[in-house]
Amino acid sequence: MNKTIKTILIVAGLALLIYGGYELVTPEASVDIGIAEFESQNNDNAYISIGIGLVALVAGFIVSKK
């Protein structure tokens, strides 16, 4: 059971890090007016996803040491 929890935490942590990185890079909205293009981003959710992903990874490695 301990090995299963470790695996779930590590996989979930990696998935959240990848998702947070993707959300950090892609713009939420863009407007193209002739020669000018404007992009808007709100990175709050991306930072939260990355933080939770890091916590899950650390927890996965701590569970494996016990």
PDB file of N, CA, C and O in Angstrom:
ATOM      1  N   MET A   1       0.826  -1.195   0.000  1.00  0.00           N
ATOM      2  CA  MET A   1       0.000   0.000   0.000  1.00  0.00           C
ATOM      3  C   MET A   1       0.868   1.255   0.000  1.00  0.00           C
ATOM      4  O   MET A   1       0.533   2.246  -0.648  1.00  0.00           O
ATOM      5  N   ASN A   2       1.965   1.210   0.717  1.00  0.00           N
ATOM      6  CA  ASN A   2       2.859   2.359   0.785  1.00  0.00           C
ATOM      7  C   ASN A   2       3.442   2.665  -0.595  1.00  0.00           C
ATOM      8  O   ASN A   2       3.619   3.830  -0.950  1.00  0.00           O
ATOM      9  N   LYS A   3       3.739   1.622  -1.370  1.00  0.00           N
ATOM     10  CA  LYS A   3       4.295   1.807  -2.701  1.00  0.00           C
ATOM     11  C   LYS A   3       3.254   2.417  -3.647  1.00  0.00           C
ATOM     12  O   LYS A   3       3.596   3.207  -4.527  1.00  0.00           O
ATOM     13  N   THR A   4       1.988   2.046  -3.460  1.00  0.00           N
ATOM     14  CA  THR A   4       0.914   2.586  -4.285  1.00  0.00           C
ATOM     15  C   THR A   4       0.726   4.078  -4.023  1.00  0.00           C
ATOM     16  O   THR A   4       0.569   4.861  -4.960  1.00  0.00           O
ATOM     17  N   ILE A   5       0.742   4.464  -2.763  1.00  0.00           N
ATOM     18  CA  ILE A   5       0.602   5.881  -2.417  1.00  0.00           C
ATOM     19  C   ILE A   5       1.768   6.686  -2.974  1.00  0.00           C
ATOM     20  O   ILE A   5       1.580   7.787  -3.489  1.00  0.00           O
ATOM     21  N   LYS A   6       2.965   6.136  -2.869  1.00  0.00           N
ATOM     22  CA  LYS A   6       4.156   6.807  -3.407  1.00  0.00           C
ATOM     23  C   LYS A   6       4.008   7.034  -4.908  1.00  0.00           C
ATOM     24  O   LYS A   6       4.280   8.126  -5.406  1.00  0.00           O
ATOM     25  N   THR A   7       3.580   6.009  -5.620  1.00  0.00           N
ATOM     26  CA  THR A   7       3.433   6.117  -7.069  1.00  0.00           C
ATOM     27  C   THR A   7       2.366   7.133  -7.446  1.00  0.00           C
ATOM     28  O   THR A   7       2.563   7.931  -8.363  1.00  0.00           O
ATOM     29  N   ILE A   8       1.244   7.109  -6.751  1.00  0.00           N
ATOM     30  CA  ILE A   8       0.161   8.055  -7.040  1.00  0.00           C
ATOM     31  C   ILE A   8       0.613   9.493  -6.790  1.00  0.00           C
ATOM     32  O   ILE A   8       0.320  10.380  -7.592  1.00  0.00           O
ATOM     33  N   LEU A   9       1.316   9.730  -5.694  1.00  0.00           N
ATOM     34  CA  LEU A   9       1.786  11.090  -5.388  1.00  0.00           C
ATOM     35  C   LEU A   9       2.792  11.582  -6.418  1.00  0.00           C
ATOM     36  O   LEU A   9       2.741  12.741  -6.830  1.00  0.00           O
ATOM     37  N   ILE A  10       3.697  10.720  -6.832  1.00  0.00           N
ATOM     38  CA  ILE A  10       4.717  11.137  -7.807  1.00  0.00           C
ATOM     39  C   ILE A  10       4.082  11.405  -9.167  1.00  0.00           C
ATOM     40  O   ILE A  10       4.412  12.402  -9.810  1.00  0.00           O
ATOM     41  N   VAL A  11       3.178  10.536  -9.617  1.00  0.00           N
ATOM     42  CA  VAL A  11       2.521  10.745 -10.911  1.00  0.00           C
ATOM     43  C   VAL A  11       1.653  11.994 -10.883  1.00  0.00           C
ATOM     44  O   VAL A  11       1.665  12.779 -11.831  1.00  0.00           O
ATOM     45  N   ALA A  12       0.892  12.188  -9.793  1.00  0.00           N
ATOM     46  CA  ALA A  12       0.055  13.385  -9.685  1.00  0.00           C
ATOM     47  C   ALA A  12       0.912  14.644  -9.630  1.00  0.00           C
ATOM     48  O   ALA A  12       0.554  15.659 -10.227  1.00  0.00           O
ATOM     49  N   GLY A  13       2.038  14.591  -8.922  1.00  0.00           N
ATOM     50  CA  GLY A  13       2.936  15.744  -8.853  1.00  0.00           C
ATOM     51  C   GLY A  13       3.502  16.110 -10.212  1.00  0.00           C
ATOM     52  O   GLY A  13       3.548  17.285 -10.577  1.00  0.00           O
ATOM     53  N   LEU A  14       3.933  15.106 -10.958  1.00  0.00           N
ATOM     54  CA  LEU A  14       4.467  15.375 -12.298  1.00  0.00           C
ATOM     55  C   LEU A  14       3.388  15.918 -13.228  1.00  0.00           C
ATOM     56  O   LEU A  14       3.644  16.831 -14.014  1.00  0.00           O
ATOM     57  N   ALA A  15       2.183  15.359 -13.140  1.00  0.00           N
ATOM     58  CA  ALA A  15       1.084  15.842 -13.985  1.00  0.00           C
ATOM     59  C   ALA A  15       0.745  17.293 -13.665  1.00  0.00           C
ATOM     60  O   ALA A  15       0.516  18.092 -14.573  1.00  0.00           O
ATOM     61  N   LEU A  16       0.712  17.637 -12.383  1.00  0.00           N
ATOM     62  CA  LEU A  16       0.411  19.023 -12.005  1.00  0.00           C
ATOM     63  C   LEU A  16       1.521  19.982 -12.422  1.00  0.00           C
ATOM     64  O   LEU A  16       1.242  21.116 -12.811  1.00  0.00           O
ATOM     65  N   LEU A  17       2.768  19.542 -12.345  1.00  0.00           N
ATOM     66  CA  LEU A  17       3.869  20.399 -12.802  1.00  0.00           C
ATOM     67  C   LEU A  17       3.788  20.649 -14.304  1.00  0.00           C
ATOM     68  O   LEU A  17       4.001  21.772 -14.761  1.00  0.00           O
ATOM     69  N   ILE A  18       3.484  19.619 -15.061  1.00  0.00           N
ATOM     70  CA  ILE A  18       3.370  19.774 -16.515  1.00  0.00           C
ATOM     71  C   ILE A  18       2.183  20.669 -16.862  1.00  0.00           C
ATOM     72  O   ILE A  18       2.291  21.549 -17.716  1.00  0.00           O
ATOM     73  N   TYR A  19       1.058  20.443 -16.199  1.00  0.00           N
ATOM     74  CA  TYR A  19      -0.137  21.267 -16.452  1.00  0.00           C
ATOM     75  C   TYR A  19       0.111  22.726 -16.061  1.00  0.00           C
ATOM     76  O   TYR A  19      -0.281  23.637 -16.791  1.00  0.00           O
ATOM     77  N   GLY A  20       0.751  22.948 -14.925  1.00  0.00           N
ATOM     78  CA  GLY A  20       1.049  24.312 -14.488  1.00  0.00           C
ATOM     79  C   GLY A  20       2.005  25.015 -15.438  1.00  0.00           C
ATOM     80  O   GLY A  20       1.842  26.200 -15.727  1.00  0.00           O
ATOM     81  N   GLY A  21       2.999  24.289 -15.923  1.00  0.00           N
ATOM     82  CA  GLY A  21       3.924  24.868 -16.903  1.00  0.00           C
ATOM     83  C   GLY A  21       3.231  25.222 -18.202  1.00  0.00           C
ATOM     84  O   GLY A  21       3.518  26.255 -18.808  1.00  0.00           O
ATOM     85  N   TYR A  22       2.317  24.363 -18.628  1.00  0.00           N
ATOM     86  CA  TYR A  22       1.559  24.644 -19.849  1.00  0.00           C
ATOM     87  C   TYR A  22       0.684  25.879 -19.669  1.00  0.00           C
ATOM     88  O   TYR A  22       0.638  26.741 -20.546  1.00  0.00           O
ATOM     89  N   GLU A  23      -0.009  25.968 -18.535  1.00  0.00           N
ATOM     90  CA  GLU A  23      -0.857  27.121 -18.265  1.00  0.00           C
ATOM     91  C   GLU A  23      -0.040  28.408 -18.123  1.00  0.00           C
ATOM     92  O   GLU A  23      -0.533  29.491 -18.439  1.00  0.00           O
ATOM     93  N   LEU A  24       1.176  28.299 -17.662  1.00  0.00           N
ATOM     94  CA  LEU A  24       2.035  29.464 -17.488  1.00  0.00           C
ATOM     95  C   LEU A  24       2.481  30.033 -18.835  1.00  0.00           C
ATOM     96  O   LEU A  24       2.657  31.243 -18.972  1.00  0.00           O
ATOM     97  N   VAL A  25       2.661  29.166 -19.819  1.00  0.00           N
ATOM     98  CA  VAL A  25       3.195  29.580 -21.110  1.00  0.00           C
ATOM     99  C   VAL A  25       2.108  30.030 -22.084  1.00  0.00           C
ATOM    100  O   VAL A  25       2.312  30.998 -22.816  1.00  0.00           O
ATOM    101  N   THR A  26       0.972  29.362 -22.112  1.00  0.00           N
ATOM    102  CA  THR A  26      -0.057  29.688 -23.103  1.00  0.00           C
ATOM    103  C   THR A  26      -0.894  30.885 -22.661  1.00  0.00           C
ATOM    104  O   THR A  26      -1.269  30.983 -21.493  1.00  0.00           O
ATOM    105  N   PRO A  27      -1.186  31.787 -23.580  1.00  0.00           N
ATOM    106  CA  PRO A  27      -2.027  32.936 -23.234  1.00  0.00           C
ATOM    107  C   PRO A  27      -3.493  32.524 -23.122  1.00  0.00           C
ATOM    108  O   PRO A  27      -3.943  31.597 -23.795  1.00  0.00           O
ATOM    109  N   GLU A  28      -4.229  33.228 -22.264  1.00  0.00           N
ATOM    110  CA  GLU A  28      -5.656  32.943 -22.101  1.00  0.00           C
ATOM    111  C   GLU A  28      -6.481  33.563 -23.224  1.00  0.00           C
ATOM    112  O   GLU A  28      -7.420  32.941 -23.721  1.00  0.00           O
ATOM    113  N   ALA A  29      -6.142  34.758 -23.615  1.00  0.00           N
ATOM    114  CA  ALA A  29      -6.915  35.431 -24.656  1.00  0.00           C
ATOM    115  C   ALA A  29      -5.957  36.238 -25.524  1.00  0.00           C
ATOM    116  O   ALA A  29      -4.963  36.777 -25.039  1.00  0.00           O
ATOM    117  N   SER A  30      -6.269  36.312 -26.806  1.00  0.00           N
ATOM    118  CA  SER A  30      -5.458  37.138 -27.703  1.00  0.00           C
ATOM    119  C   SER A  30      -6.371  37.849 -28.696  1.00  0.00           C
ATOM    120  O   SER A  30      -7.401  37.320 -29.112  1.00  0.00           O
ATOM    121  N   VAL A  31      -5.966  39.058 -29.061  1.00  0.00           N
ATOM    122  CA  VAL A  31      -6.718  39.873 -30.006  1.00  0.00           C
ATOM    123  C   VAL A  31      -5.749  40.318 -31.089  1.00  0.00           C
ATOM    124  O   VAL A  31      -4.669  40.834 -30.799  1.00  0.00           O
ATOM    125  N   ASP A  32      -6.139  40.115 -32.326  1.00  0.00           N
ATOM    126  CA  ASP A  32      -5.298  40.507 -33.456  1.00  0.00           C
ATOM    127  C   ASP A  32      -6.005  41.620 -34.220  1.00  0.00           C
ATOM    128  O   ASP A  32      -7.043  41.402 -34.845  1.00  0.00           O
ATOM    129  N   ILE A  33      -5.418  42.827 -34.157  1.00  0.00           N
ATOM    130  CA  ILE A  33      -5.993  43.990 -34.845  1.00  0.00           C
ATOM    131  C   ILE A  33      -4.970  44.473 -35.864  1.00  0.00           C
ATOM    132  O   ILE A  33      -4.048  45.219 -35.536  1.00  0.00           O
ATOM    133  N   GLY A  34      -5.147  44.043 -37.079  1.00  0.00           N
ATOM    134  CA  GLY A  34      -4.231  44.468 -38.138  1.00  0.00           C
ATOM    135  C   GLY A  34      -2.822  43.993 -37.868  1.00  0.00           C
ATOM    136  O   GLY A  34      -2.558  42.791 -37.865  1.00  0.00           O
ATOM    137  N   ILE A  35      -1.899  44.943 -37.636  1.00  0.00           N
ATOM    138  CA  ILE A  35      -0.503  44.578 -37.416  1.00  0.00           C
ATOM    139  C   ILE A  35      -0.173  44.377 -35.938  1.00  0.00           C
ATOM    140  O   ILE A  35       0.919  43.916 -35.605  1.00  0.00           O
ATOM    141  N   ALA A  36      -1.103  44.718 -35.058  1.00  0.00           N
ATOM    142  CA  ALA A  36      -0.858  44.583 -33.616  1.00  0.00           C
ATOM    143  C   ALA A  36      -1.593  43.357 -33.074  1.00  0.00           C
ATOM    144  O   ALA A  36      -2.725  43.064 -33.459  1.00  0.00           O
ATOM    145  N   GLU A  37      -0.915  42.654 -32.173  1.00  0.00           N
ATOM    146  CA  GLU A  37      -1.531  41.500 -31.530  1.00  0.00           C
ATOM    147  C   GLU A  37      -1.347  41.633 -30.021  1.00  0.00           C
ATOM    148  O   GLU A  37      -0.239  41.886 -29.548  1.00  0.00           O
ATOM    149  N   PHE A  38      -2.420  41.465 -29.276  1.00  0.00           N
ATOM    150  CA  PHE A  38      -2.392  41.609 -27.826  1.00  0.00           C
ATOM    151  C   PHE A  38      -2.750  40.280 -27.173  1.00  0.00           C
ATOM    152  O   PHE A  38      -3.676  39.592 -27.605  1.00  0.00           O
ATOM    153  N   GLU A  39      -2.009  39.930 -26.132  1.00  0.00           N
ATOM    154  CA  GLU A  39      -2.271  38.696 -25.399  1.00  0.00           C
ATOM    155  C   GLU A  39      -2.465  39.017 -23.928  1.00  0.00           C
ATOM    156  O   GLU A  39      -1.824  39.923 -23.395  1.00  0.00           O
ATOM    157  N   SER A  40      -3.345  38.277 -23.271  1.00  0.00           N
ATOM    158  CA  SER A  40      -3.631  38.478 -21.862  1.00  0.00           C
ATOM    159  C   SER A  40      -3.422  37.177 -21.107  1.00  0.00           C
ATOM    160  O   SER A  40      -3.819  36.110 -21.575  1.00  0.00           O
ATOM    161  N   GLN A  41      -2.800  37.263 -19.939  1.00  0.00           N
ATOM    162  CA  GLN A  41      -2.557  36.086 -19.124  1.00  0.00           C
ATOM    163  C   GLN A  41      -2.876  36.362 -17.669  1.00  0.00           C
ATOM    164  O   GLN A  41      -2.635  37.460 -17.168  1.00  0.00           O
ATOM    165  N   ASN A  42      -3.417  35.366 -16.994  1.00  0.00           N
ATOM    166  CA  ASN A  42      -3.591  35.385 -15.555  1.00  0.00           C
ATOM    167  C   ASN A  42      -2.942  34.113 -15.040  1.00  0.00           C
ATOM    168  O   ASN A  42      -3.491  33.024 -15.211  1.00  0.00           O
ATOM    169  N   ASN A  43      -1.774  34.238 -14.409  1.00  0.00           N
ATOM    170  CA  ASN A  43      -0.977  33.074 -14.042  1.00  0.00           C
ATOM    171  C   ASN A  43      -1.226  32.571 -12.628  1.00  0.00           C
ATOM    172  O   ASN A  43      -0.475  31.722 -12.148  1.00  0.00           O
ATOM    173  N   ASP A  44      -2.251  33.064 -11.946  1.00  0.00           N
ATOM    174  CA  ASP A  44      -2.485  32.642 -10.565  1.00  0.00           C
ATOM    175  C   ASP A  44      -2.725  31.142 -10.460  1.00  0.00           C
ATOM    176  O   ASP A  44      -2.142  30.483  -9.599  1.00  0.00           O
ATOM    177  N   ASN A  45      -3.572  30.595 -11.319  1.00  0.00           N
ATOM    178  CA  ASN A  45      -3.862  29.164 -11.265  1.00  0.00           C
ATOM    179  C   ASN A  45      -2.643  28.335 -11.636  1.00  0.00           C
ATOM    180  O   ASN A  45      -2.468  27.237 -11.108  1.00  0.00           O
ATOM    181  N   ALA A  46      -1.803  28.830 -12.523  1.00  0.00           N
ATOM    182  CA  ALA A  46      -0.606  28.092 -12.915  1.00  0.00           C
ATOM    183  C   ALA A  46       0.358  27.970 -11.741  1.00  0.00           C
ATOM    184  O   ALA A  46       0.940  26.908 -11.521  1.00  0.00           O
ATOM    185  N   TYR A  47       0.527  29.046 -10.991  1.00  0.00           N
ATOM    186  CA  TYR A  47       1.418  28.995  -9.839  1.00  0.00           C
ATOM    187  C   TYR A  47       0.883  28.056  -8.754  1.00  0.00           C
ATOM    188  O   TYR A  47       1.656  27.369  -8.087  1.00  0.00           O
ATOM    189  N   ILE A  48      -0.432  28.030  -8.583  1.00  0.00           N
ATOM    190  CA  ILE A  48      -1.032  27.120  -7.601  1.00  0.00           C
ATOM    191  C   ILE A  48      -0.819  25.674  -8.021  1.00  0.00           C
ATOM    192  O   ILE A  48      -0.483  24.833  -7.187  1.00  0.00           O
ATOM    193  N   SER A  49      -1.009  25.372  -9.304  1.00  0.00           N
ATOM    194  CA  SER A  49      -0.804  24.010  -9.794  1.00  0.00           C
ATOM    195  C   SER A  49       0.646  23.568  -9.633  1.00  0.00           C
ATOM    196  O   SER A  49       0.911  22.428  -9.249  1.00  0.00           O
ATOM    197  N   ILE A  50       1.567  24.452  -9.920  1.00  0.00           N
ATOM    198  CA  ILE A  50       2.984  24.117  -9.777  1.00  0.00           C
ATOM    199  C   ILE A  50       3.331  23.892  -8.310  1.00  0.00           C
ATOM    200  O   ILE A  50       4.073  22.964  -7.987  1.00  0.00           O
ATOM    201  N   GLY A  51       2.807  24.724  -7.424  1.00  0.00           N
ATOM    202  CA  GLY A  51       3.070  24.566  -5.990  1.00  0.00           C
ATOM    203  C   GLY A  51       2.529  23.257  -5.447  1.00  0.00           C
ATOM    204  O   GLY A  51       3.222  22.563  -4.704  1.00  0.00           O
ATOM    205  N   ILE A  52       1.301  22.910  -5.808  1.00  0.00           N
ATOM    206  CA  ILE A  52       0.717  21.650  -5.347  1.00  0.00           C
ATOM    207  C   ILE A  52       1.472  20.467  -5.944  1.00  0.00           C
ATOM    208  O   ILE A  52       1.645  19.444  -5.282  1.00  0.00           O
ATOM    209  N   GLY A  53       1.919  20.598  -7.184  1.00  0.00           N
ATOM    210  CA  GLY A  53       2.708  19.536  -7.810  1.00  0.00           C
ATOM    211  C   GLY A  53       4.022  19.302  -7.087  1.00  0.00           C
ATOM    212  O   GLY A  53       4.433  18.158  -6.893  1.00  0.00           O
ATOM    213  N   LEU A  54       4.681  20.377  -6.690  1.00  0.00           N
ATOM    214  CA  LEU A  54       5.932  20.240  -5.945  1.00  0.00           C
ATOM    215  C   LEU A  54       5.708  19.597  -4.579  1.00  0.00           C
ATOM    216  O   LEU A  54       6.500  18.761  -4.144  1.00  0.00           O
ATOM    217  N   VAL A  55       4.632  19.986  -3.910  1.00  0.00           N
ATOM    218  CA  VAL A  55       4.308  19.392  -2.608  1.00  0.00           C
ATOM    219  C   VAL A  55       4.025  17.896  -2.765  1.00  0.00           C
ATOM    220  O   VAL A  55       4.470  17.092  -1.946  1.00  0.00           O
ATOM    221  N   ALA A  56       3.293  17.525  -3.808  1.00  0.00           N
ATOM    222  CA  ALA A  56       2.986  16.113  -4.036  1.00  0.00           C
ATOM    223  C   ALA A  56       4.251  15.316  -4.339  1.00  0.00           C
ATOM    224  O   ALA A  56       4.393  14.188  -3.867  1.00  0.00           O
ATOM    225  N   LEU A  57       5.169  15.881  -5.114  1.00  0.00           N
ATOM    226  CA  LEU A  57       6.431  15.190  -5.401  1.00  0.00           C
ATOM    227  C   LEU A  57       7.260  14.988  -4.135  1.00  0.00           C
ATOM    228  O   LEU A  57       7.779  13.898  -3.894  1.00  0.00           O
ATOM    229  N   VAL A  58       7.379  16.024  -3.342  1.00  0.00           N
ATOM    230  CA  VAL A  58       8.146  15.915  -2.087  1.00  0.00           C
ATOM    231  C   VAL A  58       7.491  14.894  -1.160  1.00  0.00           C
ATOM    232  O   VAL A  58       8.181  14.093  -0.530  1.00  0.00           O
ATOM    233  N   ALA A  59       6.160  14.922  -1.075  1.00  0.00           N
ATOM    234  CA  ALA A  59       5.456  13.961  -0.232  1.00  0.00           C
ATOM    235  C   ALA A  59       5.658  12.538  -0.748  1.00  0.00           C
ATOM    236  O   ALA A  59       5.781  11.604   0.045  1.00  0.00           O
ATOM    237  N   GLY A  60       5.694  12.369  -2.060  1.00  0.00           N
ATOM    238  CA  GLY A  60       5.936  11.053  -2.632  1.00  0.00           C
ATOM    239  C   GLY A  60       7.303  10.521  -2.288  1.00  0.00           C
ATOM    240  O   GLY A  60       7.452   9.324  -2.040  1.00  0.00           O
ATOM    241  N   PHE A  61       8.302  11.371  -2.265  1.00  0.00           N
ATOM    242  CA  PHE A  61       9.646  10.922  -1.918  1.00  0.00           C
ATOM    243  C   PHE A  61       9.801  10.705  -0.407  1.00  0.00           C
ATOM    244  O   PHE A  61      10.578   9.849   0.016  1.00  0.00           O
ATOM    245  N   ILE A  62       9.078  11.465   0.397  1.00  0.00           N
ATOM    246  CA  ILE A  62       9.129  11.272   1.845  1.00  0.00           C
ATOM    247  C   ILE A  62       8.449   9.964   2.233  1.00  0.00           C
ATOM    248  O   ILE A  62       8.940   9.242   3.100  1.00  0.00           O
ATOM    249  N   VAL A  63       7.325   9.657   1.597  1.00  0.00           N
ATOM    250  CA  VAL A  63       6.619   8.401   1.883  1.00  0.00           C
ATOM    251  C   VAL A  63       7.509   7.211   1.552  1.00  0.00           C
ATOM    252  O   VAL A  63       7.452   6.188   2.234  1.00  0.00           O
ATOM    253  N   SER A  64       8.322   7.333   0.522  1.00  0.00           N
ATOM    254  CA  SER A  64       9.156   6.203   0.109  1.00  0.00           C
ATOM    255  C   SER A  64      10.294   5.946   1.104  1.00  0.00           C
ATOM    256  O   SER A  64      10.797   4.825   1.170  1.00  0.00           O
ATOM    257  N   LYS A  65      10.707   6.940   1.869  1.00  0.00           N
ATOM    258  CA  LYS A  65      11.816   6.768   2.812  1.00  0.00           C
ATOM    259  C   LYS A  65      11.386   6.125   4.107  1.00  0.00           C
ATOM    260  O   LYS A  65      12.229   5.580   4.820  1.00  0.00           O
ATOM    261  N   LYS A  66      10.110   6.165   4.442  1.00  0.00           N
ATOM    262  CA  LYS A  66       9.645   5.592   5.705  1.00  0.00           C
ATOM    263  C   LYS A  66       9.553   4.092   5.638  1.00  0.00           C
ATOM    264  O   LYS A  66       9.177   3.452   6.620  1.00  0.00           O
TER     265      LYS A  66
END
